[in-house]
Amino acid sequence: MDTLKPTMNGGPVAGSGEAKPGIILDYDAEGDLVSVELLAASKRITEPQGIEFQMAKGELTKGV
């Protein structure tokens, strides 16, 4: 099984919840989203259209 896991911040995961079957949301201790895990990604996303990403002004970004 393949997995797609975009990470929003590098903080430790304090809890997780399943939004829908196979879509897992990870949260930090403050309840902020840390990452989204998409199980069986190649079956769910058969024709990717692109990725959108935007940072607020003044925030530090890290290269991937």
C-alpha positions in Angstrom: 0.0 0.0 0.0 1.3 3.5 -0.9 0.8 6.5 1.3 0.9 10.3 0.6 1.7 12.3 3.7 2.0 16.1 3.4 3.4 17.7 6.6 2.2 21.1 7.7 4.8 21.6 10.5 7.5 19.6 12.1 6.0 19.4 15.5 5.4 16.1 17.3 2.1 14.4 16.8 0.0 14.3 20.0 -3.1 12.7 18.5 -4.7 11.5 15.3 -8.2 11.1 13.9 -9.6 9.5 10.8 -11.6 12.1 8.8 -12.9 9.4 6.4 -11.7 5.8 6.0 -8.0 5.9 4.9 -7.6 9.7 5.5 -5.8 10.3 8.8 -5.3 13.7 10.4 -2.4 14.2 12.9 -2.6 17.0 15.5 -0.1 18.5 17.9 -0.7 19.1 21.6 -2.4 22.5 20.8 -4.8 20.8 18.4 -3.1 22.3 15.3 -2.8 20.1 12.2 0.6 18.5 11.8 0.0 16.3 8.8 -2.5 14.5 6.6 -2.0 10.8 5.7 -3.8 9.4 2.6 -3.7 5.6 2.5 -3.8 3.9 -0.9 -3.0 7.2 -2.5 -2.5 5.9 -6.0 -6.0 4.4 -6.0 -7.6 7.6 -4.6 -5.7 10.1 -6.8 -5.6 8.6 -10.3 -5.1 11.9 -12.3 -3.3 14.5 -10.1 -4.0 18.0 -11.2 -1.4 19.8 -9.2 -0.4 21.0 -5.7 -1.3 24.4 -4.3 0.8 25.9 -1.6 0.8 29.4 -0.1 2.6 30.9 2.9 1.6 34.0 4.7 4.0 36.9 4.3 6.9 37.0 6.8 6.8 33.3 7.5 9.9 31.2 7.0 9.7 28.4 4.4 11.8 25.3 4.2 12.9 23.6 1.0 11.6 20.1 0.3 
